[in-house]
Amino acid sequence: MTKVTIVNTGITDDAIDNTAITDDALDNTNTTDDAIDNTDITDDAIDNTDITDDAVDNTGITDDAVDNTGITDDAIDNTDITDYVIDNTGITDDANDKTDIKDDAIDNIDITDDAIDNTDFTDDAVDNTDVTDDAIDNTDITDNAVDNTDVTDDAIDNRDISDDATDNTDITKYIVENLENTNYWQLNTELICDIGFNKKYPEVLVTVGKEHIAWFKIYPDSKTVQLSAHPDYEIGKANGGVRMLLMHVNRLLIGTTMNALLSAKIAQNGSPIKDVSLDEFPITQCHYDDLRGISVLPPSWTHADVVTAGLDGLICVYNSGSCKSVFKQHLKGFKFLCVDMDITGQLLALGSRDGHLHILEWTNDFWDEKVDQKLSKDRLDVVKFSPDGSMIAAGGHDGAVYIYTLRTKIDQSIAWELHCKLQGHGGAINGLDWSSEKVDDTYLLRSTSTAMELQYWTSSNGSVMNINTWSGKLEWTTNRCKVDASFAGALCGKQLHAVDVTALDLRVSDSLLAVGDNKGNISLFRYPCINSAAFSHEYKSHDIVHNLCFTLCGRYLLSVGGRDSCLIQWEVL
């Protein structure tokens, strides 16, 4: 909690410590030049005694004769002294009190004319201080200086300040006089960075800090200060901090450090930010780091059909129809490369760059982590839920496919456990598809790798399946594997080569194949496209197309570009 305090002291020039002092006035004593110790003394007068030249100790003494002592001319009291020697001390003219001093020296100190009390100083100096005219109390100061401080005129209380400055604070001429120093206001903020008066409205005080801005109104008559406006700029942790502001007509646009563009309607009358609130949905809301994970959502998710996950740890959910962000959650420290959701919309599986599989459950409008399991020493590039949501397949850069299954333990608790590890690829896994229906009471899984290999697996026991022995027709829930005879013309045609392909997806209803490559192009083919001379429409998008997918309705195609942190939505016409 931080206090904002305003302190005011009305002080007139040359007024110090409730004492009116005129030039040469010291210690409440009116003295003239050569005046010492509250005694009017004429030249060569010492110890409250009117003494004529060569007169000592109220005794008339002639030259050379004093107190049984052999002394030279003008010697007195067992001391060899020169003219005007008094009281056992060798001194020159006007010397007093047992001290070798020059003219007008007093009390054991070598001082110039009119010096008093143990101090070397110039005319009118008093009290142990080298000062100029009107100096007081142990301080080198100029005229009207007081209390141990190097200050200019009207300086007070040990500070280097300008005229009318008081109590360690630089305050402009807009200070309201006679406010008591007990007036303060508490702000719910950790730090106040600056404070100042509004130049246009002197009675308004503004404070700013790391996380706040506030306006205060000062009332001189009642000697009080009141909070005038303290807008709440809270935009949510998932959006990051404010990076830029822009006023446009009657709206305030806010750009954030997490690549979100927010909007708020400002007030038309009074303070423009009074009672302001952000719009329910951001204008744009995406990632601020490498983005590769994207997947479509089942119909169970209300007002959303696409989810993305990136190396920034952000999970974003969008509605492609309205082009709005529906939900955003930041898991700090996580670096996601792939994502998929089960058919119920309650479970989310993500693969990370450090080889971890994360399973999150939607609970109370929040993704709660249930599983964080290290599967591989290398990264996980692909994750897929089985059609019934009971299994998860994760493909790694190490060439292996890991199958996790949901099992019921002896105590009736349910947990995700590693079921099997499928090995046989010579390259990193870049595509996984589950069969739509079970075959012999088990789902089939197919996988492809960067070595242009296609494998079929039986998920129940993890064995390799010989697809050539299968006589029936297989349907797949997705078509993301990059090796298939039905689109060989797209992979090995005139426009593309298999090594250039980075992502693909098939919209079966309209027989449309979308292919992304490492040159940032998206090509649309008619499916099937077996002929190498197959024609396609080509569109430039990202620097590299890392992933793409059609929405469930088939109206839109979405692509992500990795380092550009960008999600692009295309409409199929």
C-alpha positions in Angstrom: 0.0 0.0 0.0 1.5 3.4 -1.0 0.6 6.8 0.5 0.3 10.0 -1.5 1.1 12.9 0.9 1.0 16.7 0.3 2.8 18.9 2.9 2.7 22.7 2.8 4.4 25.2 5.0 3.8 28.9 4.6 7.2 30.6 5.1 8.1 34.1 4.2 11.5 35.2 3.0 14.2 35.5 5.7 11.9 34.0 8.3 13.6 31.2 10.2 12.7 29.2 13.2 10.2 31.8 14.4 13.0 34.3 15.0 13.2 37.6 13.2 16.9 38.3 12.5 18.3 41.4 10.9 21.7 41.7 9.4 24.5 41.3 12.0 21.9 40.1 14.5 23.2 37.1 16.5 22.0 35.0 19.4 19.3 37.5 20.4 21.9 40.1 21.3 22.3 43.5 19.8 25.9 44.3 19.6 28.0 46.7 17.7 31.4 46.1 16.0 33.9 44.8 18.4 31.1 43.9 20.9 31.9 40.8 22.9 30.0 38.8 25.5 27.1 41.2 26.1 29.4 43.9 27.3 29.9 47.4 25.8 33.6 47.7 25.6 35.7 50.3 24.0 39.0 49.6 22.2 41.4 47.7 24.4 38.7 47.3 27.2 38.9 43.9 28.9 36.9 42.0 31.5 34.3 44.6 32.3 36.9 47.1 33.4 37.7 50.4 32.1 41.4 50.3 31.6 43.6 52.7 30.1 46.7 51.8 28.0 49.0 49.6 29.9 46.5 49.2 32.8 46.1 45.7 34.2 43.9 44.1 36.9 42.5 47.3 38.3 45.9 48.3 39.4 47.8 51.3 38.4 51.2 50.0 37.4 54.0 51.8 35.8 56.2 50.5 33.1 58.2 47.4 33.9 56.9 46.8 37.4 54.3 44.0 38.1 54.1 41.1 40.6 57.6 40.4 41.7 58.6 39.4 38.3 61.5 40.5 36.2 60.1 41.5 33.0 60.7 43.8 30.2 58.6 46.8 29.3 54.9 46.2 29.6 55.3 42.7 31.1 52.6 41.5 33.4 52.0 38.4 35.5 55.0 36.2 34.9 54.7 36.4 31.2 56.8 37.8 28.5 54.5 39.8 26.4 54.5 42.7 24.0 52.7 45.9 24.3 49.2 45.6 25.9 49.9 42.2 27.4 47.2 41.2 29.9 46.6 38.1 32.1 49.6 35.9 31.6 49.2 35.8 27.8 51.4 36.9 25.0 49.1 38.8 22.7 49.0 41.8 20.5 46.6 44.7 20.6 43.2 44.0 22.0 44.1 40.5 23.1 42.3 38.8 26.0 42.1 35.5 27.9 45.4 33.7 27.9 45.8 33.3 24.2 48.4 34.1 21.6 46.3 35.8 19.1 46.4 38.6 16.7 44.3 41.8 16.8 40.9 41.4 18.3 41.4 37.7 19.1 39.5 36.3 22.0 39.1 32.9 23.6 42.0 30.7 22.4 41.4 31.3 18.7 43.2 33.0 15.9 40.5 35.1 14.3 40.2 38.3 12.4 38.4 41.4 13.7 35.2 40.9 15.7 35.7 37.1 15.9 34.0 35.3 18.8 33.9 31.8 20.3 36.4 29.4 18.9 35.9 30.0 15.2 37.8 31.4 12.2 35.3 33.6 10.4 34.8 37.0 8.9 32.9 40.0 10.2 29.9 39.3 12.3 30.5 35.5 12.5 29.2 33.8 15.6 29.0 30.3 17.1 31.8 28.0 15.7 31.1 28.6 12.0 32.9 30.0 9.0 30.2 32.1 7.6 29.6 35.3 5.8 27.4 38.1 6.9 24.3 37.0 8.8 25.5 33.4 9.2 24.1 31.4 12.1 24.6 28.0 13.7 27.5 26.0 12.4 26.8 26.4 8.7 28.5 27.9 5.6 25.6 29.7 4.1 24.7 32.8 2.3 22.4 35.6 3.5 19.5 34.4 5.6 20.7 30.8 5.7 19.8 28.8 8.8 20.3 25.4 10.4 23.4 23.5 9.1 22.5 23.7 5.4 24.0 25.1 2.2 21.0 26.8 0.8 20.0 29.9 -1.0 17.6 32.5 0.3 14.7 31.2 2.3 16.2 27.7 2.6 15.0 25.6 5.5 15.7 22.3 7.2 18.9 20.8 5.8 18.0 20.7 2.1 19.2 22.2 -1.1 16.0 23.6 -2.4 14.8 26.6 -4.3 12.6 29.4 -3.0 9.5 28.3 -1.2 10.6 24.6 -1.1 9.8 22.7 2.1 10.3 19.2 3.5 12.3 17.3 0.9 9.7 17.8 -1.9 10.0 19.7 -5.1 6.6 21.3 -5.5 5.6 23.8 -8.1 3.9 27.0 -7.6 0.5 25.2 -7.6 0.9 24.1 -4.0 -2.2 24.8 -2.1 -1.3 26.6 1.1 -2.2 25.6 4.6 -3.0 22.0 3.9 -2.1 20.0 6.9 0.4 17.2 6.5 -2.1 14.7 7.9 -3.9 14.7 4.5 -3.2 11.6 2.5 -4.9 9.0 0.3 -4.1 5.3 0.1 -4.0 3.5 -3.3 -4.1 -0.2 -3.9 -0.9 -0.3 -5.8 2.7 -1.3 -5.0 4.5 1.6 -6.6 4.0 5.3 -7.4 6.5 6.3 -10.0 5.7 10.0 -10.4 3.4 12.7 -9.1 2.5 16.2 -10.5 -0.1 18.9 -10.8 -2.2 19.3 -13.9 -0.9 22.5 -15.6 -4.3 23.3 -17.0 -6.2 22.6 -13.7 -3.8 23.5 -10.8 -6.2 21.9 -8.2 -5.9 18.5 -9.9 -3.0 16.2 -8.8 -2.1 13.2 -11.0 -0.1 10.1 -9.9 1.2 7.3 -12.1 2.8 4.0 -11.3 3.7 0.6 -12.7 0.1 -0.6 -12.6 -2.1 2.5 -12.0 -2.9 6.1 -12.9 -5.1 8.3 -10.6 -6.4 11.8 -10.4 -6.9 13.7 -7.1 -8.9 16.9 -6.4 -7.5 19.3 -3.9 -9.9 21.4 -1.8 -8.0 24.3 -0.2 -10.9 25.6 1.9 -11.4 22.3 3.7 -7.7 21.4 3.6 -8.5 17.9 2.1 -7.6 15.9 -0.9 -10.0 13.4 -2.5 -9.6 10.7 -5.2 -11.3 12.0 -8.3 -10.7 9.2 -10.8 -9.0 5.8 -10.5 -9.8 3.8 -13.7 -9.4 0.0 -13.6 -7.3 -1.1 -16.5 -7.3 -4.8 -15.7 -7.2 -6.7 -19.0 -6.6 -10.2 -17.7 -3.3 -12.1 -17.4 -3.9 -14.1 -20.5 -3.7 -10.9 -22.6 -0.4 -9.7 -21.2 0.5 -6.1 -20.4 -0.4 -3.0 -22.3 2.0 -2.2 -25.1 0.2 0.5 -27.1 -2.9 2.8 -26.9 -4.7 4.4 -29.8 -7.8 6.6 -29.8 -10.2 6.2 -32.7 -13.4 8.3 -32.7 -15.1 7.1 -29.5 -13.1 3.9 -29.0 -9.8 3.1 -27.2 -7.7 0.4 -28.9 -5.2 -1.5 -26.8 -2.4 -3.6 -28.0 -0.8 -6.1 -25.6 2.4 -7.9 -25.1 0.7 -11.2 -25.9 -0.4 -10.2 -29.4 -4.0 -9.3 -28.5 -5.9 -6.2 -29.8 -8.6 -5.1 -27.4 -11.2 -2.4 -27.6 -13.2 -0.3 -25.2 -15.8 2.4 -25.7 -14.9 5.7 -24.0 -17.3 8.0 -22.2 -18.7 11.0 -24.2 -19.1 13.3 -21.2 -16.9 13.9 -18.2 -13.8 11.8 -17.8 -13.3 9.7 -21.0 -12.2 6.6 -19.1 -14.8 6.8 -16.3 -16.6 3.5 -15.9 -15.0 2.2 -19.1 -15.0 -1.6 -19.7 -13.4 -3.8 -22.4 -15.5 -5.4 -25.1 -16.4 -9.0 -24.4 -14.4 -10.3 -27.3 -11.0 -9.0 -28.4 -10.6 -7.7 -32.0 -7.8 -10.2 -32.5 -6.2 -12.6 -30.1 -3.4 -15.0 -31.1 0.0 -16.1 -30.1 3.3 -14.2 -29.6 5.7 -17.1 -30.2 6.1 -20.0 -32.7 2.7 -21.4 -33.5 2.4 -25.0 -35.0 -0.5 -26.7 -33.1 -4.0 -26.5 -34.5 -7.0 -28.8 -34.5 -10.8 -28.6 -35.1 -13.2 -28.9 -32.2 -16.2 -31.2 -31.9 -19.7 -29.7 -31.9 -19.9 -30.0 -28.1 -17.9 -26.8 -27.7 -20.4 -23.9 -27.8 -19.5 -21.0 -30.0 -16.1 -22.4 -30.9 -14.7 -24.8 -33.5 -10.9 -24.3 -33.6 -8.1 -24.6 -31.0 -4.4 -23.6 -31.3 -1.4 -24.1 -29.0 2.1 -22.7 -29.4 5.6 -22.4 -27.9 4.4 -19.5 -25.8 2.3 -21.8 -23.7 -1.0 -20.2 -24.9 -4.1 -22.3 -25.7 -6.6 -20.3 -27.8 -10.1 -21.3 -28.8 -11.8 -19.5 -31.7 -15.1 -19.3 -33.5 -14.4 -19.4 -37.2 -17.8 -18.2 -38.1 -17.6 -14.9 -36.2 -13.8 -14.7 -36.4 -13.7 -14.1 -32.6 -11.6 -15.5 -29.8 -13.8 -17.4 -27.3 -11.2 -18.5 -24.7 -7.6 -18.1 -24.0 -5.4 -19.7 -21.3 -1.7 -19.3 -20.6 0.3 -22.1 -19.1 3.6 -20.4 -18.4 6.7 -22.4 -19.2 5.0 -24.9 -21.5 6.1 -25.2 -25.1 3.4 -26.9 -27.2 3.9 -28.2 -30.7 0.6 -30.1 -31.3 -2.9 -30.3 -29.9 -6.1 -32.3 -30.2 -9.5 -32.6 -28.4 -11.6 -35.6 -27.7 -15.2 -35.9 -29.0 -16.8 -34.8 -25.7 -14.9 -31.6 -25.7 -13.7 -32.2 -22.1 -10.2 -33.4 -22.7 -7.3 -31.7 -24.4 -4.1 -33.5 -25.4 -0.9 -31.6 -26.2 2.6 -32.6 -27.2 5.6 -30.4 -26.2 9.0 -29.6 -27.5 10.7 -31.4 -24.6 8.9 -34.7 -25.3 6.1 -34.4 -22.7 2.5 -35.4 -23.2 0.0 -33.2 -21.4 -3.6 -34.1 -20.8 -5.9 -31.3 -19.6 -9.5 -31.5 -18.4 -12.1 -28.8 -18.8 -13.2 -27.9 -15.2 -15.1 -24.8 -14.1 -14.3 -22.9 -17.3 -10.6 -23.7 -17.0 -8.2 -26.3 -18.4 -6.9 -28.3 -15.4 -3.8 -30.5 -16.0 -4.3 -34.2 -15.3 -1.3 -35.8 -16.9 2.2 -34.6 -17.5 4.3 -37.5 -18.7 7.7 -37.6 -20.3 7.5 -39.9 -23.4 10.5 -39.1 -25.5 13.9 -37.4 -25.3 12.9 -35.6 -28.5 9.9 -33.5 -29.3 6.3 -34.7 -29.9 5.0 -33.4 -33.3 1.6 -35.1 -33.5 -1.2 -36.1 -31.0 -4.6 -37.7 -31.9 -7.5 -38.9 -29.8 -9.2 -42.2 -30.8 -12.8 -41.8 -31.9 -14.2 -42.9 -28.5 -11.7 -40.8 -26.6 -10.3 -43.8 -24.7 -6.8 -43.7 -26.3 -4.3 -41.1 -27.4 -1.6 -41.6 -30.0 1.5 -39.3 -29.9 4.1 -39.3 -32.6 7.6 -38.3 -31.8 10.6 -36.9 -33.6 12.4 -40.1 -32.6 10.3 -42.1 -35.0 8.2 -43.8 -32.4 4.4 -43.7 -31.8 3.2 -43.8 -28.2 -0.3 -45.0 -27.3 -1.8 -43.9 -24.0 -5.0 -45.5 -22.7 -7.6 -44.7 -20.0 -7.8 -47.5 -17.5 -9.7 -48.2 -14.4 -7.6 -49.2 -11.4 -8.4 -51.7 -8.6 -9.6 -48.8 -6.4 -12.0 -47.8 -9.2 -10.1 -44.7 -9.9 -9.4 -43.8 -13.6 -6.0 -42.9 -14.9 -4.1 -42.5 -18.1 -1.3 -45.0 -18.6 1.2 -45.8 -21.4 -0.3 -48.8 -23.3 2.4 -49.5 -25.9 5.2 -48.0 -28.0 5.1 -48.5 -31.7 8.5 -48.6 -33.5 9.4 -49.2 -37.1 9.7 -45.8 -38.8 13.0 -44.5 -40.2 12.1 -40.8 -39.8 10.2 -38.4 -37.5 6.5 -39.0 -37.3 4.5 -36.3 -39.2 1.0 -37.8 -39.5 -1.5 -39.9 -37.6 -5.0 -41.0 -38.4 -7.4 -43.3 -36.5 -9.9 -45.5 -38.2 -13.5 -44.4 -37.9 -14.8 -47.8 -37.0 -13.3 -50.7 -35.0 -11.8 -53.7 -36.8 -11.9 -56.9 -34.8 -12.9 -54.9 -31.7 -10.0 -52.5 -32.0 -9.2 -49.3 -33.7 -6.6 -49.2 -36.3 -4.0 -46.5 -36.5 -1.9 -45.4 -39.5 1.2 -43.2 -39.3 3.6 -41.5 -41.7 7.1 -40.2 -41.3 9.6 -37.8 -43.0 11.1 -40.8 -44.6 7.9 -41.2 -46.7 6.9 -44.3 -44.9 3.3 -45.4 -44.2 2.6 -47.9 -41.4 -0.7 -49.5 -40.2 -1.0 -50.6 -36.5 -3.4 -52.6 -34.4 -3.9 -50.4 -31.3 -5.0 -53.3 -28.9 -1.6 -55.0 -29.0 0.7 -52.5 -30.9 1.4 -54.9 -33.7 2.0 -54.0 -37.3 -1.0 -54.7 -39.6 -0.5 -55.9 -43.2 -3.0 -53.7 -45.0 -2.8 -55.8 -48.1 -4.5 -58.7 -46.4 -7.5 -56.4 -45.5 -10.3 -56.8 -48.0 -12.8 -54.3 -46.6 -12.9 -50.5 -47.0 -11.4 -48.4 -44.3 -12.7 -45.0 -43.3 -10.5 -42.6 -41.3 -11.6 -39.9 -38.9 -9.0 -37.5 -40.3 -6.8 -37.5 -43.4 -3.6 -35.9 -42.2 -1.0 -38.6 -43.2 1.2 -37.4 -46.0 1.7 -40.7 -47.9 -1.3 -42.0 -49.8 -1.8 -43.3 -53.3 -5.0 -41.3 -53.7 -3.2 -38.0 -53.8 0.1 -39.1 -55.2 -0.3 -36.5 -58.0 -0.3 -33.7 -55.5 2.8 -34.9 -53.7 4.9 -35.8 -56.8 3.5 -33.5 -59.5 4.9 -30.6 -61.5 4.1 -28.0 -58.8 5.1 -29.9 -55.6 7.5 -32.5 -54.4 6.9 -34.8 -51.4 9.9 -33.3 -49.6 8.3 -29.8 -49.9 5.0 -30.8 -48.3 4.7 -29.8 -44.7 0.9 -30.2 -44.0 -2.3 -31.4 -45.7 -5.9 -32.0 -45.0 -8.8 -33.4 -47.0 -12.4 -32.2 -47.1 -14.1 -35.4 -48.2 -17.6 -33.9 -48.7 -16.4 -31.6 -51.5 -13.4 -33.8 -52.6 -11.0 -30.9 -51.9 -7.4 -31.4 -50.9 -5.4 -28.6 -49.3 -1.6 -28.9 -49.3 0.9 -26.6 -47.5 4.6 -26.4 -48.4 7.9 -25.1 -47.0 7.8 -22.1 -49.4 4.6 -20.7 -47.7 2.2 -21.7 -50.4 -1.2 -23.4 -50.0 -2.4 -25.4 -53.0 -5.9 -26.7 -53.6 -6.4 -29.9 -55.6 -9.5 -31.9 -56.6 -9.5 -35.2 -54.9 -8.5 -37.8 -55.8 -5.5 -36.5 -57.7 -3.5 -39.4 -58.9 -2.1 -37.8 -62.1 1.2 -36.0 -61.7 -0.1 -33.3 -64.0 -3.0 -32.5 -61.6 -3.9 -28.8 -61.6 -4.2 -26.7 -58.5 -4.9 -23.2 -57.3 -2.0 -21.8 -55.4 -2.1 -19.1 -52.7 0.8 -17.4 -50.9 0.4 -17.3 -47.1 3.2 -17.8 -44.5 6.9 -18.0 -44.8 6.4 -21.8 -44.1 3.1 -23.5 -43.7 3.5 -25.6 -40.6 0.0 -26.9 -40.2 -3.5 -26.5 -41.7 -7.0 -27.9 -41.4 -10.6 -27.6 -42.6 -13.3 -26.7 -40.2 -16.0 -29.3 -39.6 -18.5 -27.4 -41.7 -15.9 -27.3 -44.5 -16.5 -23.6 -45.2 -13.1 -22.4 -43.9 -9.5 -23.5 -44.1 -7.1 -22.4 -41.3 -3.3 -22.4 -41.5 -0.5 -21.5 -39.0 2.9 -20.3 -39.9 5.3 -21.1 -37.1 7.6 -18.2 -36.4 5.2 -15.6 -37.7 2.8 -16.5 -34.8 0.0 -16.1 -37.2 -3.3 -17.9 -37.7 -4.9 -17.3 -41.2 -8.5 -18.1 -42.0 -9.4 -18.8 -45.6 -12.9 -19.0 -46.9 -13.6 -21.7 -49.5 -15.7 -20.3 -52.4 
